[in-house]
Structures are given as structure tokens and as C-alpha cells.
């Protein structure tokens, strides 16, 4: 069993990191023997798509015969996803959507002919579905009765991850972090995690013959 744990915040003590760590702890309650693979996009950002990578993806001919090494990073990141039984992503909301470091990761794993295929009805994912848990920290409030800003993060992630075949996504958020002290933030984390659904993980831990 393997858990892919991704963090996106540049701050080592951020709310989204604490939330993703708490999610991993919950997952480990069901998969206690699971190994954890780390991809810290906040501490070690990926480079944005280079010209050769963009050119390779631009036509079937170049994609079929890419320059040597152009797809190596993409393959490494896709293999990390394929090896995971569950994925945990911790991310801040930056300007109403995902931070650029997470977008750079998405641009490497969402690849035509590798993780999705194009059809007349739209993109069809080629990856095996698995539970994805996304912990979000937002300085403002984007949901509920007090929501006062748009949310382009959760629909975007649902769409792009779903395009690759990752459709079993749960979102958890700690909002208004700009106005919370440490104790209030801890309470907010516990409250949002009370809704976590681990039933899919239980079937992984105890597969039926």
C-alpha cells in the first residue's frame, strides 16, 4: 500500500500542510502499513512546461517521437500517481484557485495518450481511479452562509483530475485562516475532517477475492 502525499504551500508551518498531515493520519488508521511517498511542491517547485515539452505535446507526430528526456519528468510524476493507492493533496487557495506550483504538476501529469484520451464526447481518463483527499486552506471564506468570494479551485481540480480518471475526490477546507488563532485553526481542522469518508480505503485494505 502506498500513499502519495503532496503539499503545495511555500510556508513550512502552513494551515494546508497541517490539514494534509491530519488527513494522512486518518488514512493511516485504515492503512497502517502503507508507505508514504512525498512530493513537496512548495519546498521544491517544478519548473513550468519548457518549450520542448510544449512542442512535443502539440502534435501526434512529435508526441510519438519526442526528443530524448523531454517526457522524463512527466513520466516520473505519473508513475508516482500510478503507484499510489490513495493521494493526499494539501494546498492553499491562491487568488481564488490553485497555486502555480500545483498547476505545474497538473500540466505534467495530464497528458494526451498517456493519462487521458480525447473523444468526441470529451476527455476520458486512462488512470485507475483511487481515493483523492484534498485539504484546502483559504485566508477568506468561499463556501457556506458567510462565503464572500468565488471558488475556482474545487471545480477545477474535480475537472482536471477527473479527466485523468481520478474521480473519487473529497475536499476538506479550513477557511478564514487570516482571522483564526492556532487553537481555532485546530478546531476547524477537526471539524472539517469529521466528514471524511474512508470506506473506499477499507476495500483496499481488505480486498474481496
C-alpha positions as YAML, in Angstrom:
chain: A
units: angstrom
residues:
- id: 1
  name: UNK
  ca: [0.00, 0.00, 0.00]
- id: 2
  name: UNK
  ca: [1.22, 3.47, -0.82]
- id: 3
  name: UNK
  ca: [0.04, 6.99, -0.08]
- id: 4
  name: UNK
  ca: [1.18, 9.84, -2.30]
- id: 5
  name: UNK
  ca: [1.31, 12.96, -0.09]
- id: 6
  name: UNK
  ca: [1.60, 16.26, -1.96]
- id: 7
  name: UNK
  ca: [2.00, 19.68, -0.33]
- id: 8
  name: UNK
  ca: [1.89, 22.98, -2.18]
- id: 9
  name: UNK
  ca: [2.35, 25.74, 0.37]
- id: 10
  name: UNK
  ca: [5.68, 27.60, 0.41]
- id: 11
  name: UNK
  ca: [5.30, 28.02, 4.19]
- id: 12
  name: UNK
  ca: [6.64, 25.10, 6.28]
- id: 13
  name: UNK
  ca: [4.08, 25.66, 9.07]
- id: 14
  name: UNK
  ca: [1.05, 26.45, 6.91]
- id: 15
  name: UNK
  ca: [-2.59, 25.59, 7.56]
- id: 16
  name: UNK
  ca: [-2.79, 23.46, 4.41]
- id: 17
  name: UNK
  ca: [0.25, 21.41, 5.47]
- id: 18
  name: UNK
  ca: [-1.25, 20.75, 8.88]
- id: 19
  name: UNK
  ca: [-4.54, 19.77, 7.26]
- id: 20
  name: UNK
  ca: [-2.92, 17.40, 4.77]
- id: 21
  name: UNK
  ca: [-0.85, 15.81, 7.56]
- id: 22
  name: UNK
  ca: [-4.03, 15.25, 9.57]
- id: 23
  name: UNK
  ca: [-5.67, 13.64, 6.52]
- id: 24
  name: UNK
  ca: [-2.67, 11.32, 6.10]
- id: 25
  name: UNK
  ca: [-3.03, 10.32, 9.76]
- id: 26
  name: UNK
  ca: [-6.69, 9.44, 9.13]
- id: 27
  name: UNK
  ca: [-5.76, 7.37, 6.08]
- id: 28
  name: UNK
  ca: [-3.09, 5.54, 8.09]
- id: 29
  name: UNK
  ca: [-5.76, 4.49, 10.58]
- id: 30
  name: UNK
  ca: [-7.19, 2.34, 7.78]
- id: 31
  name: UNK
  ca: [-3.90, 1.55, 6.02]
- id: 32
  name: UNK
  ca: [-1.45, 1.36, 8.95]
- id: 33
  name: UNK
  ca: [1.21, -0.47, 6.95]
- id: 34
  name: UNK
  ca: [1.13, 1.92, 4.00]
- id: 35
  name: UNK
  ca: [4.31, 3.60, 2.84]
- id: 36
  name: UNK
  ca: [4.25, 7.35, 2.15]
- id: 37
  name: UNK
  ca: [5.72, 8.93, -0.96]
- id: 38
  name: UNK
  ca: [6.30, 12.68, -0.63]
- id: 39
  name: UNK
  ca: [6.14, 15.30, -3.34]
- id: 40
  name: UNK
  ca: [6.66, 18.72, -1.75]
- id: 41
  name: UNK
  ca: [5.82, 21.21, -4.48]
- id: 42
  name: UNK
  ca: [6.02, 24.12, -2.06]
- id: 43
  name: UNK
  ca: [9.58, 23.41, -0.95]
- id: 44
  name: UNK
  ca: [10.71, 22.04, -4.31]
- id: 45
  name: UNK
  ca: [8.61, 23.63, -7.08]
- id: 46
  name: UNK
  ca: [8.54, 22.05, -10.51]
- id: 47
  name: UNK
  ca: [9.67, 24.10, -13.46]
- id: 48
  name: UNK
  ca: [6.86, 25.25, -15.71]
- id: 49
  name: UNK
  ca: [6.48, 23.49, -19.05]
- id: 50
  name: UNK
  ca: [9.59, 24.01, -21.18]
- id: 51
  name: UNK
  ca: [9.46, 24.74, -24.93]
- id: 52
  name: UNK
  ca: [10.47, 21.19, -25.91]
- id: 53
  name: UNK
  ca: [7.78, 19.69, -23.67]
- id: 54
  name: UNK
  ca: [5.11, 22.01, -25.08]
- id: 55
  name: UNK
  ca: [6.24, 21.27, -28.64]
- id: 56
  name: UNK
  ca: [6.16, 17.53, -28.00]
- id: 57
  name: UNK
  ca: [2.56, 17.70, -26.82]
- id: 58
  name: UNK
  ca: [1.47, 19.91, -29.69]
- id: 59
  name: UNK
  ca: [1.00, 17.23, -32.35]
- id: 60
  name: UNK
  ca: [0.66, 13.43, -32.65]
- id: 61
  name: UNK
  ca: [3.87, 13.25, -34.68]
- id: 62
  name: UNK
  ca: [6.11, 14.88, -32.07]
- id: 63
  name: UNK
  ca: [4.35, 13.02, -29.24]
- id: 64
  name: UNK
  ca: [5.06, 9.71, -30.98]
- id: 65
  name: UNK
  ca: [8.75, 10.57, -31.35]
- id: 66
  name: UNK
  ca: [9.67, 13.02, -28.58]
- id: 67
  name: UNK
  ca: [13.15, 14.39, -28.06]
- id: 68
  name: UNK
  ca: [15.19, 12.34, -25.60]
- id: 69
  name: UNK
  ca: [14.43, 13.19, -21.98]
- id: 70
  name: UNK
  ca: [11.60, 15.59, -22.73]
- id: 71
  name: UNK
  ca: [8.95, 13.42, -21.06]
- id: 72
  name: UNK
  ca: [11.10, 12.07, -18.21]
- id: 73
  name: UNK
  ca: [9.71, 14.37, -15.52]
- id: 74
  name: UNK
  ca: [6.15, 13.79, -16.69]
- id: 75
  name: UNK
  ca: [6.68, 10.02, -16.57]
- id: 76
  name: UNK
  ca: [8.18, 10.20, -13.07]
- id: 77
  name: UNK
  ca: [5.19, 12.16, -11.75]
- id: 78
  name: UNK
  ca: [2.67, 9.92, -13.49]
- id: 79
  name: UNK
  ca: [4.38, 6.81, -12.09]
- id: 80
  name: UNK
  ca: [4.05, 8.31, -8.59]
- id: 81
  name: UNK
  ca: [0.31, 8.63, -9.13]
- id: 82
  name: UNK
  ca: [0.01, 5.14, -10.60]
- id: 83
  name: UNK
  ca: [1.88, 3.63, -7.64]
- id: 84
  name: UNK
  ca: [-0.43, 5.26, -5.10]
- id: 85
  name: UNK
  ca: [-3.44, 3.57, -3.53]
- id: 86
  name: UNK
  ca: [-4.53, 6.95, -2.16]
- id: 87
  name: UNK
  ca: [-3.48, 10.53, -2.85]
- id: 88
  name: UNK
  ca: [-3.49, 13.36, -0.30]
- id: 89
  name: UNK
  ca: [-3.03, 16.93, -1.54]
- id: 90
  name: UNK
  ca: [-2.59, 19.91, 0.74]
- id: 91
  name: UNK
  ca: [-2.94, 23.26, -0.99]
- id: 92
  name: UNK
  ca: [-3.62, 26.89, -0.20]
- id: 93
  name: UNK
  ca: [-6.13, 28.82, -2.28]
- id: 94
  name: UNK
  ca: [-4.19, 31.48, -4.18]
- id: 95
  name: UNK
  ca: [-6.26, 34.22, -5.77]
- id: 96
  name: UNK
  ca: [-9.40, 32.05, -5.81]
- id: 97
  name: UNK
  ca: [-7.78, 28.97, -7.37]
- id: 98
  name: UNK
  ca: [-4.81, 26.58, -7.21]
- id: 99
  name: UNK
  ca: [-1.27, 27.88, -6.69]
- id: 100
  name: UNK
  ca: [1.02, 27.85, -9.71]
- id: 101
  name: UNK
  ca: [3.15, 25.02, -8.28]
- id: 102
  name: UNK
  ca: [0.13, 22.70, -8.30]
- id: 103
  name: UNK
  ca: [-0.79, 23.82, -11.81]
- id: 104
  name: UNK
  ca: [2.76, 22.97, -12.95]
- id: 105
  name: UNK
  ca: [2.31, 19.44, -11.53]
- id: 106
  name: UNK
  ca: [-1.06, 19.08, -13.28]
- id: 107
  name: UNK
  ca: [0.46, 20.20, -16.59]
- id: 108
  name: UNK
  ca: [2.95, 17.33, -16.32]
- id: 109
  name: UNK
  ca: [0.52, 14.55, -15.36]
- id: 110
  name: UNK
  ca: [-2.42, 15.46, -17.61]
- id: 111
  name: UNK
  ca: [-1.09, 14.18, -20.92]
- id: 112
  name: UNK
  ca: [-2.97, 13.11, -24.04]
- id: 113
  name: UNK
  ca: [-2.45, 9.48, -24.92]
- id: 114
  name: UNK
  ca: [-0.91, 8.75, -21.53]
- id: 115
  name: UNK
  ca: [-3.36, 9.74, -18.80]
- id: 116
  name: UNK
  ca: [-6.36, 10.66, -20.95]
- id: 117
  name: UNK
  ca: [-7.66, 10.16, -24.45]
- id: 118
  name: UNK
  ca: [-9.69, 12.63, -26.44]
- id: 119
  name: UNK
  ca: [-13.07, 11.50, -27.75]
- id: 120
  name: UNK
  ca: [-15.98, 13.28, -29.44]
- id: 121
  name: UNK
  ca: [-17.64, 13.36, -26.02]
- id: 122
  name: UNK
  ca: [-14.60, 14.88, -24.32]
- id: 123
  name: UNK
  ca: [-11.59, 13.63, -22.35]
- id: 124
  name: UNK
  ca: [-11.68, 10.08, -20.99]
- id: 125
  name: UNK
  ca: [-9.29, 9.22, -18.16]
- id: 126
  name: UNK
  ca: [-6.79, 6.41, -18.57]
- id: 127
  name: UNK
  ca: [-5.63, 6.17, -14.95]
- id: 128
  name: UNK
  ca: [-7.22, 3.81, -12.45]
- id: 129
  name: UNK
  ca: [-9.47, 5.68, -10.06]
- id: 130
  name: UNK
  ca: [-8.36, 5.83, -6.43]
- id: 131
  name: UNK
  ca: [-9.32, 7.96, -3.40]
- id: 132
  name: UNK
  ca: [-8.01, 11.52, -3.57]
- id: 133
  name: UNK
  ca: [-8.24, 13.73, -0.47]
- id: 134
  name: UNK
  ca: [-7.67, 17.46, -0.96]
- id: 135
  name: UNK
  ca: [-7.07, 19.72, 2.04]
- id: 136
  name: UNK
  ca: [-7.53, 23.42, 1.28]
- id: 137
  name: UNK
  ca: [-6.58, 26.43, 3.38]
- id: 138
  name: UNK
  ca: [-8.02, 29.80, 2.48]
- id: 139
  name: UNK
  ca: [-7.45, 33.18, 4.08]
- id: 140
  name: UNK
  ca: [-11.00, 34.17, 3.12]
- id: 141
  name: UNK
  ca: [-14.32, 32.31, 3.04]
- id: 142
  name: UNK
  ca: [-15.55, 30.69, -0.16]
- id: 143
  name: UNK
  ca: [-18.41, 28.44, 0.96]
- id: 144
  name: UNK
  ca: [-21.33, 28.38, 3.37]
- id: 145
  name: UNK
  ca: [-23.51, 31.24, 4.51]
- id: 146
  name: UNK
  ca: [-20.51, 33.51, 5.04]
- id: 147
  name: UNK
  ca: [-18.90, 32.77, 1.68]
- id: 148
  name: UNK
  ca: [-17.90, 36.07, 0.12]
- id: 149
  name: UNK
  ca: [-15.50, 35.04, -2.65]
- id: 150
  name: UNK
  ca: [-15.67, 32.71, -5.66]
- id: 151
  name: UNK
  ca: [-14.22, 29.21, -5.62]
- id: 152
  name: UNK
  ca: [-12.43, 28.24, -8.83]
- id: 153
  name: UNK
  ca: [-10.22, 25.69, -7.05]
- id: 154
  name: UNK
  ca: [-12.53, 22.78, -6.26]
- id: 155
  name: UNK
  ca: [-14.36, 22.68, -9.64]
- id: 156
  name: UNK
  ca: [-11.04, 22.99, -11.46]
- id: 157
  name: UNK
  ca: [-9.40, 20.12, -9.57]
- id: 158
  name: UNK
  ca: [-12.52, 17.98, -9.95]
- id: 159
  name: UNK
  ca: [-12.43, 18.51, -13.70]
- id: 160
  name: UNK
  ca: [-8.71, 18.08, -14.40]
- id: 161
  name: UNK
  ca: [-8.17, 15.13, -12.07]
- id: 162
  name: UNK
  ca: [-11.37, 13.57, -13.34]
- id: 163
  name: UNK
  ca: [-10.09, 13.98, -16.89]
- id: 164
  name: UNK
  ca: [-7.22, 11.65, -15.97]
- id: 165
  name: UNK
  ca: [-9.58, 9.13, -14.33]
- id: 166
  name: UNK
  ca: [-9.27, 10.31, -10.72]
- id: 167
  name: UNK
  ca: [-12.90, 10.84, -9.83]
- id: 168
  name: UNK
  ca: [-13.16, 9.74, -6.19]
- id: 169
  name: UNK
  ca: [-12.22, 13.13, -4.74]
- id: 170
  name: UNK
  ca: [-13.06, 14.51, -1.30]
- id: 171
  name: UNK
  ca: [-12.42, 18.14, -0.41]
- id: 172
  name: UNK
  ca: [-11.76, 19.48, 3.09]
- id: 173
  name: UNK
  ca: [-11.21, 23.12, 3.87]
- id: 174
  name: UNK
  ca: [-10.09, 25.39, 6.69]
- id: 175
  name: UNK
  ca: [-11.34, 28.84, 5.73]
- id: 176
  name: UNK
  ca: [-10.86, 32.37, 7.02]
- id: 177
  name: UNK
  ca: [-7.39, 31.41, 8.25]
- id: 178
  name: UNK
  ca: [-6.41, 35.08, 8.23]
- id: 179
  name: UNK
  ca: [-8.71, 35.50, 11.23]
- id: 180
  name: UNK
  ca: [-8.01, 32.28, 13.17]
- id: 181
  name: UNK
  ca: [-5.57, 31.78, 16.00]
- id: 182
  name: UNK
  ca: [-3.75, 28.45, 16.46]
- id: 183
  name: UNK
  ca: [-6.44, 26.89, 18.68]
- id: 184
  name: UNK
  ca: [-9.27, 27.98, 16.41]
- id: 185
  name: UNK
  ca: [-7.46, 26.55, 13.40]
- id: 186
  name: UNK
  ca: [-7.02, 23.21, 15.19]
- id: 187
  name: UNK
  ca: [-10.75, 23.10, 15.95]
- id: 188
  name: UNK
  ca: [-11.54, 23.94, 12.32]
- id: 189
  name: UNK
  ca: [-9.31, 21.09, 11.11]
- id: 190
  name: UNK
  ca: [-11.04, 18.59, 13.37]
- id: 191
  name: UNK
  ca: [-14.45, 19.82, 12.27]
- id: 192
  name: UNK
  ca: [-13.75, 19.53, 8.56]
- id: 193
  name: UNK
  ca: [-12.13, 16.10, 8.96]
- id: 194
  name: UNK
  ca: [-15.19, 14.75, 10.75]
- id: 195
  name: UNK
  ca: [-16.77, 14.36, 7.30]
- id: 196
  name: UNK
  ca: [-14.01, 12.18, 5.84]
- id: 197
  name: UNK
  ca: [-15.24, 9.00, 4.15]
- id: 198
  name: UNK
  ca: [-12.73, 6.15, 4.35]
- id: 199
  name: UNK
  ca: [-14.93, 3.36, 3.02]
- id: 200
  name: UNK
  ca: [-13.07, 3.14, -0.30]
- id: 201
  name: UNK
  ca: [-9.83, 2.68, 1.65]
- id: 202
  name: UNK
  ca: [-11.34, -0.13, 3.67]
- id: 203
  name: UNK
  ca: [-11.98, -2.09, 0.47]
- id: 204
  name: UNK
  ca: [-8.32, -1.55, -0.47]
- id: 205
  name: UNK
  ca: [-7.13, -2.70, 2.95]
- id: 206
  name: UNK
  ca: [-9.39, -5.78, 2.87]
- id: 207
  name: UNK
  ca: [-9.81, -6.75, -0.78]
- id: 208
  name: UNK
  ca: [-12.53, -9.24, -1.61]
- id: 209
  name: UNK
  ca: [-11.44, -12.35, -3.54]
...
